[in-house]
Amino acid sequence: MSQPIKCSLCEEAATVHLSQVVHGNVTKVHLCESCAQKGGATDPAVFQLADALTTASPAPTLTCPRCGFTDIDFRKRGRLGCPSCWGTFADALGGLLSKVQHEASHVGRAPAGVLPAGQLRRRLVDARCEMEKAIAAEDYESAARLRDEVAELEKQLIAS
C-alpha cells in the first residue's frame, strides 16, 4: 500500500490537494486539514469556480453567439469554447475568468517563441501610447525605437 502524501508545510497527512497553472507552470500544494484552514484553502470564496462548475442548471441561460457554447457546457468542462465566449460569459461569472485565467481577455495560444495575437495587439496599443508620450517629452530616441517596434508588431499581426 502506498504512503499518504504529506502536507507541504508540516509533514502531516495531506487531505487538501491544490493545483495551479500560471503561464504554463503547474504548481501543486498538498495541505493537511489544519494548514488548509490556516491558509484559507477551505474558504468557500476561494472555490467559487468549482461551485460554478458543479451547480446544476435546468437549461442554458447563456449561449455564445459565435460557437453555440452554453453556460452548461462551461460547468461540465471548466473551460470556454472560443474567444467570443470570454465576452459572453464575463458578466455572469462575476470576474472569475480573470482570477482563474490570469488575463482580463482571451489572448489565444501560439507556438513557443511567438506571442499570441491578443498579446501582440495589446503590446501594439501600449507601444503606440508610449511612443506618443516619448514624442510629447521630446525623447526622440525612444520614440524612434518605439516606432520601429510598432512597425514590427504590425507585421507580426498581419502574418498571424
Buried (B, 14 or more C-beta within 10 A) or exposed (E): EEEEBBBBBEEBEBBBEBEEEEEEEEEEBBBBBEBBEEBEBEEEEEBBBEEBBEEEEEEBEBBBEEBEBBBBBBBEEEEBBEBBBBEBBBEEBEEBBEEBBEBEBBBEEBEEEEBBBBBBBBBBEBBBEBBEEBBEEEBEEBBEBBBEBBEEBEEBBEEE
